[in-house]
């Protein structure tokens, strides 16, 4: 079981929710479908009690696979009908694996104990089906999918060095502008009037009070900020400040040139607190870089 799984799971889910937004601009709708299925798969793993390590490996392998497909579809235009059919096949496999994990999470202990050999066989079958689905994409030689490992390592190191340098420059600039009333730390503080909402993307509820009402409601919208396309997340109800602080902390840890990035947020005492994200996308499959960033652990077949 990977260390700090719950903390990293929340980061994976944040990334996938952003990927769902990016998938709306993919040249075929099946990409958005498989992205949503991987999100369901990750959420299902958290409820599994036995064979959790195997289930996590399956979910993370699926996340890696869909990251590659989404990036390729966004960067290289429409794919062939044959490729679309392979995405549909992958969706079927992901759906079956999610259903299997939900069944194991709900199954009583005695049933799991009596069927443990059969369940292990099913896990092995899921792993084989997932790898077979991945090979369908590998055999088509998608543009940019096959790159030298040495080149990837060099790019990852250069990117990391650039991020460190840019972070230092930003901190220095922020320090010189500390007296400005519209800046806070490395991010700008915005007013609600600075943003024009375009379209509602998603509404999620978190936590339940004794009366059955949600402790926090998070709404995501497409929006424009000075002519720039962004995503705004608003927080409502008693736990809104806590949820907003958690998301700011999580997004502050995600640094990558093609992932969604935190641009800024509202003041803490705002009537409806919010954060603003620069639109991004999941990058191509780059295990060396992703492991270095602690986004996806090493896959063990």
Secondary structure, 3 states (H helix, E strand, C coil): CCCCHHHHHHHHHHHHHHHHHHHCCCCCCHHHHHHHHHHHHHHHHCCCCCCHHHHHHHHHHHHHHHHHHHHHHHHCCCCCHHHHHHHHHHHHHHHHHHHHHHHHHHCCHHHHHHCHHHHHHHHHHHHHHHHHHHHHHHCCCCCCCCCCHHHHHHHHHHHHHHHHHHHHHHHHHHHHCCCCCCEECCEEECCHHHEEEEEEEEEEEEEECCCCCEEEEEEEEEEEECCEEEEEEEEECCCHHHHHHHHHHHHHCCCCCCCCEEEEECCCCCCCCEEEEECCCCCCCCHHHHHHCCCCCCCCC
